[in-house]
């Protein structure tokens, strides 16, 4: 249920829907949130089945499932 997500998670999902994909660096620039917080939100969105992580390490990017 997306409406129960934290505001930052909803913002990330909106950006991924609009752009098709998103990296951690892009999310930092778009949201001004700390890198650690963004990584935690992205991990939770992957765990909960909203996003899929592609690539490895610094080359990772996220897209809708």
NORLIN-V884128 format. One record per pair of residues at least 12 apart in sequence whose ideal C-beta (glycine too) atoms are under 8 Angstrom apart, sorted by the first residue. I is the first residue (numbers start at 1). J is the second residue. D is the distance in Angstrom with one decimal. If there is no record, write none. Layout:
i->I j->J d->D
i->I j->J d->D
This chain:
i->2 j->50 d->7.1
i->5 j->45 d->7.9
i->6 j->41 d->6.8
i->8 j->31 d->6.4
i->8 j->33 d->5.7
i->8 j->37 d->6.7
i->8 j->38 d->7.5
i->8 j->41 d->5.2
i->9 j->41 d->4.8
i->9 j->44 d->6.7
i->9 j->45 d->5.9
i->9 j->50 d->8.0
i->11 j->30 d->7.8
i->11 j->31 d->6.0
i->12 j->27 d->6.0
i->12 j->31 d->7.4
i->12 j->38 d->7.5
i->12 j->41 d->5.9
i->12 j->42 d->6.7
i->12 j->45 d->6.6
i->12 j->62 d->8.0
i->13 j->45 d->6.9
i->13 j->50 d->6.2
i->13 j->51 d->7.6
i->13 j->64 d->7.9
i->15 j->27 d->7.1
i->15 j->30 d->5.8
i->16 j->51 d->6.5
i->16 j->62 d->6.3
i->16 j->63 d->6.5
i->16 j->64 d->5.8
i->17 j->64 d->6.6
i->20 j->63 d->6.6
i->21 j->54 d->7.6
i->21 j->61 d->4.8
i->21 j->62 d->6.4
i->21 j->63 d->4.6
i->22 j->61 d->6.6
i->22 j->62 d->5.2
i->22 j->63 d->7.8
i->23 j->60 d->6.9
i->23 j->61 d->4.9
i->23 j->62 d->7.4
i->24 j->38 d->5.7
i->24 j->39 d->6.2
i->24 j->42 d->6.8
i->24 j->60 d->7.1
i->27 j->42 d->7.2
i->42 j->62 d->5.8
i->45 j->62 d->7.4
i->46 j->62 d->7.2
i->49 j->65 d->5.9
i->50 j->64 d->7.2
i->50 j->65 d->6.6
i->51 j->63 d->6.7
i->51 j->64 d->6.4
i->51 j->65 d->6.5
i->52 j->64 d->7.5
i->52 j->65 d->5.1
